Amino acid sequence: MVDYHIHSTFSDGEETVETLIGTAKTLGLEAIAITDHFDALDPSHNQRTLPELKEHFSRIRKCSRDAGLTVYCGVETCTDAQGRFADEDALLECCDIIITSPHYFAAGCPTAPGDYFNDAYWQGYKETVLAMARAKGDVLGHPEGYLPLGPLLAPGTTYEGRKEICRKIADRYFDPPYIEALAQALLESRKACELHGATGTPREWVVQKLNEYGVPFSMGSDAHALNLLGKNQRAQQLMERYHLKQYHPIKKEK
């Protein structure tokens, strides 16, 4: 089992890289990727500099050598409407894996709390995801999970409530023509689609459709705490059931 989407205290994770690597070793994981948030355009996360990121990577590499475990260094970031992300050239040079995830986007339409089925909003989201899928990076992160509900979210909505809202939105808006366009975009960029452990997404029929086009898949728990580390059982089952093409990062030793 592998886990290619993990967060540490470098961004918003609860554990240090030493604890994550040691626990992954104990759990018997074959390889992991520590992919902290790194996005100069996102005010919701603590901003880090490129020198800090490179120092973080050096720490990961030293710890992984000491532990005897394969650990990849990467980031999770968002892109603009054209699919570009901040510090693009520098990140492409130093990261083993770059996950581009649609955490936010410029909606360009009126929004209101509770207006979950806002046609214009989700059309804008789909256009953003397609641009992100066509652009640079290695993995398209959770395109059907952790949707950017922020401007639509009603006060008091629970975590489980958000997951259910996301499922209903996916069923309503992410239809076969869109999934086919997504497959073509991923093939164009040679990006993998993430099998997201925390939300159990994408839907199984979507996985089947992307697989028919030959899209590769990456297994990532999106663990921010130890309780989710390596929790990719659904992804592993789908890999075996449909003989999916599995993505693995490539090390860029520095």
PyRosetta script that sets phi, psi and omega in degrees:
from pyrosetta import init, pose_from_sequence

init()
pose = pose_from_sequence("MVDYHIHSTFSDGEETVETLIGTAKTLGLEAIAITDHFDALDPSHNQRTLPELKEHFSRIRKCSRDAGLTVYCGVETCTDAQGRFADEDALLECCDIIITSPHYFAAGCPTAPGDYFNDAYWQGYKETVLAMARAKGDVLGHPEGYLPLGPLLAPGTTYEGRKEICRKIADRYFDPPYIEALAQALLESRKACELHGATGTPREWVVQKLNEYGVPFSMGSDAHALNLLGKNQRAQQLMERYHLKQYHPIKKEK")
pose.set_psi(1, 141.0)
pose.set_omega(1, 176.8)
pose.set_phi(2, -123.0)
pose.set_psi(2, 164.6)
pose.set_omega(2, 176.9)
pose.set_phi(3, -145.5)
pose.set_psi(3, 106.7)
pose.set_omega(3, -174.1)
pose.set_phi(4, -106.2)
pose.set_psi(4, 29.2)
pose.set_omega(4, 176.0)
pose.set_phi(5, -154.0)
pose.set_psi(5, 95.1)
pose.set_omega(5, -175.8)
pose.set_phi(6, -138.7)
pose.set_psi(6, 142.1)
pose.set_omega(6, 179.0)
pose.set_phi(7, -114.4)
pose.set_psi(7, 143.1)
pose.set_omega(7, 178.6)
pose.set_phi(8, -117.9)
pose.set_psi(8, -175.0)
pose.set_omega(8, 178.1)
pose.set_phi(9, -67.7)
pose.set_psi(9, -7.5)
pose.set_omega(9, 174.7)
pose.set_phi(10, -62.5)
pose.set_psi(10, -30.6)
pose.set_omega(10, 174.4)
pose.set_phi(11, -121.3)
pose.set_psi(11, -107.8)
pose.set_omega(11, -175.5)
pose.set_phi(12, -114.9)
pose.set_psi(12, 18.7)
pose.set_omega(12, 175.3)
pose.set_phi(13, -80.1)
pose.set_psi(13, 163.6)
pose.set_omega(13, -176.5)
pose.set_phi(14, -92.9)
pose.set_psi(14, -15.2)
pose.set_omega(14, -172.3)
pose.set_phi(15, -121.1)
pose.set_psi(15, 153.7)
pose.set_omega(15, 175.9)
pose.set_phi(16, -73.5)
pose.set_psi(16, 163.6)
pose.set_omega(16, 178.3)
pose.set_phi(17, -63.5)
pose.set_psi(17, -33.7)
pose.set_omega(17, 179.2)
pose.set_phi(18, -62.7)
pose.set_psi(18, -43.8)
pose.set_omega(18, 179.6)
pose.set_phi(19, -67.3)
pose.set_psi(19, -42.2)
pose.set_omega(19, 179.9)
pose.set_phi(20, -62.1)
pose.set_psi(20, -46.1)
pose.set_omega(20, -178.0)
pose.set_phi(21, -67.2)
pose.set_psi(21, -42.4)
pose.set_omega(21, 178.2)
pose.set_phi(22, -63.3)
pose.set_psi(22, -41.3)
pose.set_omega(22, 179.4)
pose.set_phi(23, -68.7)
pose.set_psi(23, -40.6)
pose.set_omega(23, 178.0)
pose.set_phi(24, -59.9)
pose.set_psi(24, -40.6)
pose.set_omega(24, 177.6)
pose.set_phi(25, -62.6)
pose.set_psi(25, -44.4)
pose.set_omega(25, 179.4)
pose.set_phi(26, -63.4)
pose.set_psi(26, -37.2)
pose.set_omega(26, -179.8)
pose.set_phi(27, -73.7)
pose.set_psi(27, -10.7)
pose.set_omega(27, 179.7)
pose.set_phi(28, 81.7)
pose.set_psi(28, 20.1)
pose.set_omega(28, 177.3)
pose.set_phi(29, -67.6)
pose.set_psi(29, 141.8)
pose.set_omega(29, -178.3)
pose.set_phi(30, -78.4)
pose.set_psi(30, -35.9)
pose.set_omega(30, -178.9)
pose.set_phi(31, -160.9)
pose.set_psi(31, 150.6)
pose.set_omega(31, 176.6)
pose.set_phi(32, -137.7)
pose.set_psi(32, 163.3)
pose.set_omega(32, 171.4)
pose.set_phi(33, -128.5)
pose.set_psi(33, 127.5)
pose.set_omega(33, 174.4)
pose.set_phi(34, -94.3)
pose.set_psi(34, 113.9)
pose.set_omega(34, -168.0)
pose.set_phi(35, -126.6)
pose.set_psi(35, 72.9)
pose.set_omega(35, -177.8)
pose.set_phi(36, -71.6)
pose.set_psi(36, 155.7)
pose.set_omega(36, 175.6)
pose.set_phi(37, -61.8)
pose.set_psi(37, 133.4)
pose.set_omega(37, 176.5)
pose.set_phi(38, -149.3)
pose.set_psi(38, 101.0)
pose.set_omega(38, -173.1)
pose.set_phi(39, -156.9)
pose.set_psi(39, 104.8)
pose.set_omega(39, -178.4)
pose.set_phi(40, -65.2)
pose.set_psi(40, -15.8)
pose.set_omega(40, -177.8)
pose.set_phi(41, -93.3)
pose.set_psi(41, -6.3)
pose.set_omega(41, -173.8)
pose.set_phi(42, -105.9)
pose.set_psi(42, 105.3)
pose.set_omega(42, -177.8)
pose.set_phi(43, -73.8)
pose.set_psi(43, -8.5)
pose.set_omega(43, -177.0)
pose.set_phi(44, -79.5)
pose.set_psi(44, -10.3)
pose.set_omega(44, 178.8)
pose.set_phi(45, -120.4)
pose.set_psi(45, 150.6)
pose.set_omega(45, 176.9)
pose.set_phi(46, -58.5)
pose.set_psi(46, 130.2)
pose.set_omega(46, -177.5)
pose.set_phi(47, -80.9)
pose.set_psi(47, 134.0)
pose.set_omega(47, 177.5)
pose.set_phi(48, -120.6)
pose.set_psi(48, 155.1)
pose.set_omega(48, 179.4)
pose.set_phi(49, -96.2)
pose.set_psi(49, 163.5)
pose.set_omega(49, 176.9)
pose.set_phi(50, -61.0)
pose.set_psi(50, -42.5)
pose.set_omega(50, 175.5)
pose.set_phi(51, -59.5)
pose.set_psi(51, -37.8)
pose.set_omega(51, 177.3)
pose.set_phi(52, -65.2)
pose.set_psi(52, -39.3)
pose.set_omega(52, 178.9)
pose.set_phi(53, -64.0)
pose.set_psi(53, -43.6)
pose.set_omega(53, -179.3)
pose.set_phi(54, -66.1)
pose.set_psi(54, -35.5)
pose.set_omega(54, 175.2)
pose.set_phi(55, -66.2)
pose.set_psi(55, -39.2)
pose.set_omega(55, 175.7)
pose.set_phi(56, -59.7)
pose.set_psi(56, -44.2)
pose.set_omega(56, 178.6)
pose.set_phi(57, -63.8)
pose.set_psi(57, -39.5)
pose.set_omega(57, 178.5)
pose.set_phi(58, -61.9)
pose.set_psi(58, -39.7)
pose.set_omega(58, 177.9)
pose.set_phi(59, -64.1)
pose.set_psi(59, -43.3)
pose.set_omega(59, 178.5)
pose.set_phi(60, -61.1)
pose.set_psi(60, -46.4)
pose.set_omega(60, -176.8)
pose.set_phi(61, -64.3)
pose.set_psi(61, -40.2)
pose.set_omega(61, 178.5)
pose.set_phi(62, -64.5)
pose.set_psi(62, -45.8)
pose.set_omega(62, -178.6)
pose.set_phi(63, -64.4)
pose.set_psi(63, -38.9)
pose.set_omega(63, -179.1)
pose.set_phi(64, -68.3)
pose.set_psi(64, -36.7)
pose.set_omega(64, 176.4)
pose.set_phi(65, -64.2)
pose.set_psi(65, -42.2)
pose.set_omega(65, 179.8)
pose.set_phi(66, -65.3)
pose.set_psi(66, -32.6)
pose.set_omega(66, -177.1)
pose.set_phi(67, -87.1)
pose.set_psi(67, -16.3)
pose.set_omega(67, -177.5)
pose.set_phi(68, 69.6)
pose.set_psi(68, 36.4)
pose.set_omega(68, -178.9)
pose.set_phi(69, -126.0)
pose.set_psi(69, 143.1)
pose.set_omega(69, 176.0)
pose.set_phi(70, -76.5)
pose.set_psi(70, 116.4)
pose.set_omega(70, -180.0)
pose.set_phi(71, -129.7)
pose.set_psi(71, 126.1)
pose.set_omega(71, 179.1)
pose.set_phi(72, -98.3)
pose.set_psi(72, 146.9)
pose.set_omega(72, 179.7)
pose.set_phi(73, -102.8)
pose.set_psi(73, 128.4)
pose.set_omega(73, -179.4)
pose.set_phi(74, -157.9)
pose.set_psi(74, -171.9)
pose.set_omega(74, 178.3)
pose.set_phi(75, -139.1)
pose.set_psi(75, 160.5)
pose.set_omega(75, 166.7)
pose.set_phi(76, -115.8)
pose.set_psi(76, 129.0)
pose.set_omega(76, -176.2)
pose.set_phi(77, -143.9)
pose.set_psi(77, 168.5)
pose.set_omega(77, 176.2)
pose.set_phi(78, -111.9)
pose.set_psi(78, 169.5)
pose.set_omega(78, -178.8)
pose.set_phi(79, -126.7)
pose.set_psi(79, 169.6)
pose.set_omega(79, 173.2)
pose.set_phi(80, -83.6)
pose.set_psi(80, -173.1)
pose.set_omega(80, -175.5)
pose.set_phi(81, -65.2)
pose.set_psi(81, -20.4)
pose.set_omega(81, 178.3)
pose.set_phi(82, -94.7)
pose.set_psi(82, 1.0)
pose.set_omega(82, 178.3)
pose.set_phi(83, 90.9)
pose.set_psi(83, 5.8)
pose.set_omega(83, 179.7)
pose.set_phi(84, -87.7)
pose.set_psi(84, 145.7)
pose.set_omega(84, 176.1)
pose.set_phi(85, -121.0)
pose.set_psi(85, 158.9)
pose.set_omega(85, -177.1)
pose.set_phi(86, -64.0)
pose.set_psi(86, 145.1)
pose.set_omega(86, 178.9)
pose.set_phi(87, 56.8)
pose.set_psi(87, 37.7)
pose.set_omega(87, -170.6)
pose.set_phi(88, -58.2)
pose.set_psi(88, -51.7)
pose.set_omega(88, -176.5)
pose.set_phi(89, -63.1)
pose.set_psi(89, -42.8)
pose.set_omega(89, -178.7)
pose.set_phi(90, -65.3)
pose.set_psi(90, -40.3)
pose.set_omega(90, -179.5)
pose.set_phi(91, -69.7)
pose.set_psi(91, -39.5)
pose.set_omega(91, 178.2)
pose.set_phi(92, -61.9)
pose.set_psi(92, -31.2)
pose.set_omega(92, -179.1)
pose.set_phi(93, -76.6)
pose.set_psi(93, -37.6)
pose.set_omega(93, -170.2)
pose.set_phi(94, -104.2)
pose.set_psi(94, -15.1)
pose.set_omega(94, -174.9)
pose.set_phi(95, -93.1)
pose.set_psi(95, 139.6)
pose.set_omega(95, 171.1)
pose.set_phi(96, -75.6)
pose.set_psi(96, -30.2)
pose.set_omega(96, -177.9)
pose.set_phi(97, -147.9)
pose.set_psi(97, 135.3)
pose.set_omega(97, 174.9)
pose.set_phi(98, -123.6)
pose.set_psi(98, 118.3)
pose.set_omega(98, 175.6)
pose.set_phi(99, -99.2)
pose.set_psi(99, 120.9)
pose.set_omega(99, 174.8)
pose.set_phi(100, -101.8)
pose.set_psi(100, 116.9)
pose.set_omega(100, -175.4)
pose.set_phi(101, -122.7)
pose.set_psi(101, 138.5)
pose.set_omega(101, -177.5)
pose.set_phi(102, -80.7)
pose.set_psi(102, 74.5)
pose.set_omega(102, 179.6)
pose.set_phi(103, -74.9)
pose.set_psi(103, -26.7)
pose.set_omega(103, -178.6)
pose.set_phi(104, -157.2)
pose.set_psi(104, 165.3)
pose.set_omega(104, 174.1)
pose.set_phi(105, -164.1)
pose.set_psi(105, 162.1)
pose.set_omega(105, 178.6)
pose.set_phi(106, -80.7)
pose.set_psi(106, 104.0)
pose.set_omega(106, -172.8)
pose.set_phi(107, -65.6)
pose.set_psi(107, -44.8)
pose.set_omega(107, 179.3)
pose.set_phi(108, 69.4)
pose.set_psi(108, 21.3)
pose.set_omega(108, 178.6)
pose.set_phi(109, -149.9)
pose.set_psi(109, 158.5)
pose.set_omega(109, 178.3)
pose.set_phi(110, -63.8)
pose.set_psi(110, 142.7)
pose.set_omega(110, 176.9)
pose.set_phi(111, -134.0)
pose.set_psi(111, 159.0)
pose.set_omega(111, 178.7)
pose.set_phi(112, -151.1)
pose.set_psi(112, 146.4)
pose.set_omega(112, 177.7)
pose.set_phi(113, -56.1)
pose.set_psi(113, 131.0)
pose.set_omega(113, 179.5)
pose.set_phi(114, 90.0)
pose.set_psi(114, -8.8)
pose.set_omega(114, -179.4)
pose.set_phi(115, -86.3)
pose.set_psi(115, 66.2)
pose.set_omega(115, -171.6)
pose.set_phi(116, -71.3)
pose.set_psi(116, -26.6)
pose.set_omega(116, -177.1)
pose.set_phi(117, -107.1)
pose.set_psi(117, 61.0)
pose.set_omega(117, -179.6)
pose.set_phi(118, -92.4)
pose.set_psi(118, 104.0)
pose.set_omega(118, -172.8)
pose.set_phi(119, -55.9)
pose.set_psi(119, -46.1)
pose.set_omega(119, -177.2)
pose.set_phi(120, -65.5)
pose.set_psi(120, -38.0)
pose.set_omega(120, -179.6)
pose.set_phi(121, -62.4)
pose.set_psi(121, -47.3)
pose.set_omega(121, -176.5)
pose.set_phi(122, -76.6)
pose.set_psi(122, -24.7)
pose.set_omega(122, 171.9)
pose.set_phi(123, -66.5)
pose.set_psi(123, -41.0)
pose.set_omega(123, 176.4)
pose.set_phi(124, -64.2)
pose.set_psi(124, -38.0)
pose.set_omega(124, 177.7)
pose.set_phi(125, -62.5)
pose.set_psi(125, -46.5)
pose.set_omega(125, -178.9)
pose.set_phi(126, -62.1)
pose.set_psi(126, -40.3)
pose.set_omega(126, 178.0)
pose.set_phi(127, -63.8)
pose.set_psi(127, -38.0)
pose.set_omega(127, 178.0)
pose.set_phi(128, -65.3)
pose.set_psi(128, -43.9)
pose.set_omega(128, -179.2)
pose.set_phi(129, -65.1)
pose.set_psi(129, -39.9)
pose.set_omega(129, 178.6)
pose.set_phi(130, -64.0)
pose.set_psi(130, -40.9)
pose.set_omega(130, 176.6)
pose.set_phi(131, -64.3)
pose.set_psi(131, -40.6)
pose.set_omega(131, 178.4)
pose.set_phi(132, -64.4)
pose.set_psi(132, -40.4)
pose.set_omega(132, -179.9)
pose.set_phi(133, -65.7)
pose.set_psi(133, -34.2)
pose.set_omega(133, -178.6)
pose.set_phi(134, -78.5)
pose.set_psi(134, -19.4)
pose.set_omega(134, -169.6)
pose.set_phi(135, -90.3)
pose.set_psi(135, -171.3)
pose.set_omega(135, -174.0)
pose.set_phi(136, -73.3)
pose.set_psi(136, 165.9)
pose.set_omega(136, -175.2)
pose.set_phi(137, 118.7)
pose.set_psi(137, -179.2)
pose.set_omega(137, -174.7)
pose.set_phi(138, -114.8)
pose.set_psi(138, -34.4)
pose.set_omega(138, -173.8)
pose.set_phi(139, -137.3)
pose.set_psi(139, 135.6)
pose.set_omega(139, 170.2)
pose.set_phi(140, -88.1)
pose.set_psi(140, 113.1)
pose.set_omega(140, -173.9)
pose.set_phi(141, -85.3)
pose.set_psi(141, 136.7)
pose.set_omega(141, 174.9)
pose.set_phi(142, 25.8)
pose.set_psi(142, 63.6)
pose.set_omega(142, -178.7)
pose.set_phi(143, -68.7)
pose.set_psi(143, -15.0)
pose.set_omega(143, 177.7)
pose.set_phi(144, -117.4)
pose.set_psi(144, 2.6)
pose.set_omega(144, 179.8)
pose.set_phi(145, -124.8)
pose.set_psi(145, 158.3)
pose.set_omega(145, -177.0)
pose.set_phi(146, 49.6)
pose.set_psi(146, 48.3)
pose.set_omega(146, 179.9)
pose.set_phi(147, -63.8)
pose.set_psi(147, 152.5)
pose.set_omega(147, -177.9)
pose.set_phi(148, -74.8)
pose.set_psi(148, 77.2)
pose.set_omega(148, -176.7)
pose.set_phi(149, -83.0)
pose.set_psi(149, -6.9)
pose.set_omega(149, -171.4)
pose.set_phi(150, -36.4)
pose.set_psi(150, -62.3)
pose.set_omega(150, -176.9)
pose.set_phi(151, -71.0)
pose.set_psi(151, -10.2)
pose.set_omega(151, -179.4)
pose.set_phi(152, -102.7)
pose.set_psi(152, -10.6)
pose.set_omega(152, -168.2)
pose.set_phi(153, -73.5)
pose.set_psi(153, 128.8)
pose.set_omega(153, 176.5)
pose.set_phi(154, -80.3)
pose.set_psi(154, 143.7)
pose.set_omega(154, 179.8)
pose.set_phi(155, -57.3)
pose.set_psi(155, 141.8)
pose.set_omega(155, 176.2)
pose.set_phi(156, 83.3)
pose.set_psi(156, 3.9)
pose.set_omega(156, 179.2)
pose.set_phi(157, -68.8)
pose.set_psi(157, 129.6)
pose.set_omega(157, -178.3)
pose.set_phi(158, -82.0)
pose.set_psi(158, 168.0)
pose.set_omega(158, 177.3)
pose.set_phi(159, -59.5)
pose.set_psi(159, -46.4)
pose.set_omega(159, 179.0)
pose.set_phi(160, -65.3)
pose.set_psi(160, -34.8)
pose.set_omega(160, 176.6)
pose.set_phi(161, -64.1)
pose.set_psi(161, -38.5)
pose.set_omega(161, 178.1)
pose.set_phi(162, -64.7)
pose.set_psi(162, -41.8)
pose.set_omega(162, 179.4)
pose.set_phi(163, -61.5)
pose.set_psi(163, -40.4)
pose.set_omega(163, 179.6)
pose.set_phi(164, -67.2)
pose.set_psi(164, -40.5)
pose.set_omega(164, 176.4)
pose.set_phi(165, -60.0)
pose.set_psi(165, -43.9)
pose.set_omega(165, 179.1)
pose.set_phi(166, -61.2)
pose.set_psi(166, -40.0)
pose.set_omega(166, 178.7)
pose.set_phi(167, -62.4)
pose.set_psi(167, -42.8)
pose.set_omega(167, -179.3)
pose.set_phi(168, -67.2)
pose.set_psi(168, -37.9)
pose.set_omega(168, 177.9)
pose.set_phi(169, -64.5)
pose.set_psi(169, -44.5)
pose.set_omega(169, 179.5)
pose.set_phi(170, -59.4)
pose.set_psi(170, -44.6)
pose.set_omega(170, -179.6)
pose.set_phi(171, -63.7)
pose.set_psi(171, -34.1)
pose.set_omega(171, -175.6)
pose.set_phi(172, -82.2)
pose.set_psi(172, -38.4)
pose.set_omega(172, -170.0)
pose.set_phi(173, -111.0)
pose.set_psi(173, -27.3)
pose.set_omega(173, -174.2)
pose.set_phi(174, -95.0)
pose.set_psi(174, 75.2)
pose.set_omega(174, -171.0)
pose.set_phi(175, -89.3)
pose.set_psi(175, 173.4)
pose.set_omega(175, -178.2)
pose.set_phi(176, -54.1)
pose.set_psi(176, -43.0)
pose.set_omega(176, 178.5)
pose.set_phi(177, -60.3)
pose.set_psi(177, -39.0)
pose.set_omega(177, 178.0)
pose.set_phi(178, -66.7)
pose.set_psi(178, -41.8)
pose.set_omega(178, -179.9)
pose.set_phi(179, -65.1)
pose.set_psi(179, -36.3)
pose.set_omega(179, 176.5)
pose.set_phi(180, -65.9)
pose.set_psi(180, -40.4)
pose.set_omega(180, 176.4)
pose.set_phi(181, -65.0)
pose.set_psi(181, -36.6)
pose.set_omega(181, 178.0)
pose.set_phi(182, -64.8)
pose.set_psi(182, -42.4)
pose.set_omega(182, 178.0)
pose.set_phi(183, -59.6)
pose.set_psi(183, -44.7)
pose.set_omega(183, -179.9)
pose.set_phi(184, -63.5)
pose.set_psi(184, -40.0)
pose.set_omega(184, 179.7)
pose.set_phi(185, -65.3)
pose.set_psi(185, -41.8)
pose.set_omega(185, 179.5)
pose.set_phi(186, -67.0)
pose.set_psi(186, -37.5)
pose.set_omega(186, 176.7)
pose.set_phi(187, -65.6)
pose.set_psi(187, -36.9)
pose.set_omega(187, -179.8)
pose.set_phi(188, -62.0)
pose.set_psi(188, -40.4)
pose.set_omega(188, -177.6)
pose.set_phi(189, -93.9)
pose.set_psi(189, -11.5)
pose.set_omega(189, -174.7)
pose.set_phi(190, 63.3)
pose.set_psi(190, 29.9)
pose.set_omega(190, 177.3)
pose.set_phi(191, -84.6)
pose.set_psi(191, 152.7)
pose.set_omega(191, 173.5)
pose.set_phi(192, -91.8)
pose.set_psi(192, 155.5)
pose.set_omega(192, 172.3)
pose.set_phi(193, -100.5)
pose.set_psi(193, 137.0)
pose.set_omega(193, -177.1)
pose.set_phi(194, -81.3)
pose.set_psi(194, 133.3)
pose.set_omega(194, 165.7)
pose.set_phi(195, -90.5)
pose.set_psi(195, 104.6)
pose.set_omega(195, -166.0)
pose.set_phi(196, -91.7)
pose.set_psi(196, 112.6)
pose.set_omega(196, -174.7)
pose.set_phi(197, -65.8)
pose.set_psi(197, -40.6)
pose.set_omega(197, -173.6)
pose.set_phi(198, -64.7)
pose.set_psi(198, -32.5)
pose.set_omega(198, -177.2)
pose.set_phi(199, -112.7)
pose.set_psi(199, -5.8)
pose.set_omega(199, -178.6)
pose.set_phi(200, 63.7)
pose.set_psi(200, 38.6)
pose.set_omega(200, 179.9)
pose.set_phi(201, -120.5)
pose.set_psi(201, 161.8)
pose.set_omega(201, 0.4)
pose.set_phi(202, -72.2)
pose.set_psi(202, 173.1)
pose.set_omega(202, 175.6)
pose.set_phi(203, -61.5)
pose.set_psi(203, 153.6)
pose.set_omega(203, -172.5)
pose.set_phi(204, -62.8)
pose.set_psi(204, -39.2)
pose.set_omega(204, -179.6)
pose.set_phi(205, -65.8)
pose.set_psi(205, -29.6)
pose.set_omega(205, 177.1)
pose.set_phi(206, -68.3)
pose.set_psi(206, -42.7)
pose.set_omega(206, 176.6)
pose.set_phi(207, -58.6)
pose.set_psi(207, -45.0)
pose.set_omega(207, 179.6)
pose.set_phi(208, -60.4)
pose.set_psi(208, -44.9)
pose.set_omega(208, -177.5)
pose.set_phi(209, -65.5)
pose.set_psi(209, -45.4)
pose.set_omega(209, 178.4)
pose.set_phi(210, -62.5)
pose.set_psi(210, -37.4)
pose.set_omega(210, 179.3)
pose.set_phi(211, -65.1)
pose.set_psi(211, -36.5)
pose.set_omega(211, 177.9)
pose.set_phi(212, -60.0)
pose.set_psi(212, -30.8)
pose.set_omega(212, 178.7)
pose.set_phi(213, -84.7)
pose.set_psi(213, -9.1)
pose.set_omega(213, 180.0)
pose.set_phi(214, 90.2)
pose.set_psi(214, 18.4)
pose.set_omega(214, 178.4)
pose.set_phi(215, -71.5)
pose.set_psi(215, 133.5)
pose.set_omega(215, 175.5)
pose.set_phi(216, -79.9)
pose.set_psi(216, 163.7)
pose.set_omega(216, -177.1)
pose.set_phi(217, -129.3)
pose.set_psi(217, 144.1)
pose.set_omega(217, 176.8)
pose.set_phi(218, -115.2)
pose.set_psi(218, 137.1)
pose.set_omega(218, 179.8)
pose.set_phi(219, -96.6)
pose.set_psi(219, 121.0)
pose.set_omega(219, 179.8)
pose.set_phi(220, -145.0)
pose.set_psi(220, 129.3)
pose.set_omega(220, -179.0)
pose.set_phi(221, -78.1)
pose.set_psi(221, -27.8)
pose.set_omega(221, -169.7)
pose.set_phi(222, 63.5)
pose.set_psi(222, 38.3)
pose.set_omega(222, -177.7)
pose.set_phi(223, -68.8)
pose.set_psi(223, 128.2)
pose.set_omega(223, 170.4)
pose.set_phi(224, -108.0)
pose.set_psi(224, -8.1)
pose.set_omega(224, 178.5)
pose.set_phi(225, -145.2)
pose.set_psi(225, 167.3)
pose.set_omega(225, -173.8)
pose.set_phi(226, -66.0)
pose.set_psi(226, -23.8)
pose.set_omega(226, -176.2)
pose.set_phi(227, -66.8)
pose.set_psi(227, -19.5)
pose.set_omega(227, 179.4)
pose.set_phi(228, -104.5)
pose.set_psi(228, -9.4)
pose.set_omega(228, -175.9)
pose.set_phi(229, -57.7)
pose.set_psi(229, 123.5)
pose.set_omega(229, 178.9)
pose.set_phi(230, 76.8)
pose.set_psi(230, 6.8)
pose.set_omega(230, -177.5)
pose.set_phi(231, -82.1)
pose.set_psi(231, 75.3)
pose.set_omega(231, -178.9)
pose.set_phi(232, -124.1)
pose.set_psi(232, 35.0)
pose.set_omega(232, -176.8)
pose.set_phi(233, -63.5)
pose.set_psi(233, -41.3)
pose.set_omega(233, 178.7)
pose.set_phi(234, -61.9)
pose.set_psi(234, -43.6)
pose.set_omega(234, 179.5)
pose.set_phi(235, -60.8)
pose.set_psi(235, -42.8)
pose.set_omega(235, 180.0)
pose.set_phi(236, -63.6)
pose.set_psi(236, -40.7)
pose.set_omega(236, 178.4)
pose.set_phi(237, -63.3)
pose.set_psi(237, -42.1)
pose.set_omega(237, 178.8)
pose.set_phi(238, -66.7)
pose.set_psi(238, -38.2)
pose.set_omega(238, 177.0)
pose.set_phi(239, -56.6)
pose.set_psi(239, -46.2)
pose.set_omega(239, -176.9)
pose.set_phi(240, -75.1)
pose.set_psi(240, -38.6)
pose.set_omega(240, -176.0)
pose.set_phi(241, -66.4)
pose.set_psi(241, -40.7)
pose.set_omega(241, -174.2)
pose.set_phi(242, -111.0)
pose.set_psi(242, 7.5)
pose.set_omega(242, 179.6)
pose.set_phi(243, 52.2)
pose.set_psi(243, 52.1)
pose.set_omega(243, -177.0)
pose.set_phi(244, -69.8)
pose.set_psi(244, 150.1)
pose.set_omega(244, 174.0)
pose.set_phi(245, -79.5)
pose.set_psi(245, 121.1)
pose.set_omega(245, -174.2)
pose.set_phi(246, -96.6)
pose.set_psi(246, 133.4)
pose.set_omega(246, 176.3)
pose.set_phi(247, -84.7)
pose.set_psi(247, 140.2)
pose.set_omega(247, 171.6)
pose.set_phi(248, -133.4)
pose.set_psi(248, 137.1)
pose.set_omega(248, 178.2)
pose.set_phi(249, -66.6)
pose.set_psi(249, 166.6)
pose.set_omega(249, 176.1)
pose.set_phi(250, -119.9)
pose.set_psi(250, 126.5)
pose.set_omega(250, -176.6)
pose.set_phi(251, -69.4)
pose.set_psi(251, 140.3)
pose.set_omega(251, 173.6)
pose.set_phi(252, -121.8)
pose.set_psi(252, 78.3)
pose.set_omega(252, -175.9)
pose.set_phi(253, -62.8)
pose.set_psi(253, 137.5)
pose.set_omega(253, 178.4)
pose.set_phi(254, -123.7)
pose.dump_pdb("model.pdb")
